[in-house]
Amino acid sequence: MRSLHAALLLALAPAALASTLAATPAAAQTQQWSGSSLAFTTPASCRLAVDRAYLAGSGWSATVRVVLRNRGTTAMRVSGQAELAGDGQRKSGNFGPSAVPANGTAEIQLMNPYGGSLANSRLTVTVAACPAG
């Protein structure tokens, strides 16, 4: 009886695997934060602005990123905290130190997003320090 059961499982396994592999993957989310869905604070001595905040990638490799613009004439090393909240979920973490060139921009990876939809989420980025560097 056991060998019959094992033979049946082996016979059905390729069909089950094929149907699993043929399933259409979930559509990747595209998300950008701006306006009221983005809060950005920085010490008065940091001449920084956000050019863009967005979700890069999909699935396990998805990351929340921000492009910071240094409006000063000295390169900075930026560090701080970020928080993503929405749909009853919240995730936070530290970022940096990351170099931002003088009069230039830098793309900074903040965190991996929480699972689920990011629609109507809010991203808060707080720069804690931006010493010359």
N, C-alpha and C positions, 0 to 999 in steps of 0.2 A: 504494500500500500504506500509506503514511504517513497519508493522509487517511482511509482506512478505520479504521486504528488510532485516530486522533484522534476520529473520529465515534463509535466504540465506547466510548471513555473518557467522552466527553461524554454519551452515552446512559446510562451506568451511574452516573455521578457523583451525580445527584440521589437515586437509590435508596440509595446508600451513605451519603450525607450524612443522609438521613432516618432510616436505621436507627441511625446514630451519635447523632443528637440525641434519638431516642426511648429510648435506653438509660437505665435507671434509674441515677441518680447514687448513689455510695457513701453509705452511712449515715454521718451525722456522729457523731463520737466524743463521748461525754460522760465527763468525767474530773474527779474532785476528789481532792485530796491531803489526807490527815489522818492522825493517829496515826503509825505507823512509816513511812509513805510520805512524810512531811513532816518535814524538819529545819529548825528556825528558830533562828538565833543572833543576838544583838544585844549591843552593849556594855552594861555594867551601868547606865550613866547614861541609857540609852534605855528609857523605860517603854512598850514596844510589845508587842503580841500579834497573832497571826494570827487573824482571824475566819474567813477562808475562802481557800482556794487552789484554782483551777479552770481549766479550759480553756474559753475563750469563742470562739464562732464555729466555722467549719469550713473545710476546704480551705486555700487560700492566705491567707485572712484570719484563720485561727485564731491565738489568742494565749494564752499562759499568764499568768494574772493572780493577784494576791493582794490581799486586803482586810486592811489593817493598822489596828489600833485603838491610838490614842494614849491611854494611861491617865494621862498627865500633864496639868498645867494650863497648859502652854506649847505653842504650835504648833511643829512640827518640820519640817525638810527632810531627808528620808531618802534615803540612797544606799547601794549595796552591790552584791553579786554574787548571781546565781542559777545553779543547775545542775540540769538535767533529765537523768536517767540511767535506762536500762532497755532490755531486749531487745537488749543488746550495743551500744547507741548512747549517746552522751553529747553534750549541748549546754550551753554556758554563755555568760553575758554579764553585762554591768553594767546596773544600772538606776538611775534617779534623776538628779539630786535631784528628789524629789516631796514636795509639801506634805501634811502630815497635821495637821489642826486639833486644838487642845487638846480633850481629852475627846471626840474624834470619830474617824471612820474615813475612810480614803481607799483607793480602788481603784487599784492600780498595775500597769501592764503590764510584765511581766518580759521576755518574749521570744516569738518564734514557736517552736512545738515542732519537733522533728525529725520526719522522715517516718516512717510506720509506726505500729504500735500503741503506745498509751501505757499499756496494761494492765500492771500490776505495776511501773510506773515509780516513781522516787523524786525528789522535788523538794527541793532544798536552797536555802534563802534565808538569806543572811548579810548583815546590816546592818553596814556599815562605819562609817557616821557618821550622826548625827542631831542636828545643831546646831539651836538655836532659830531659828525663821524663820517 
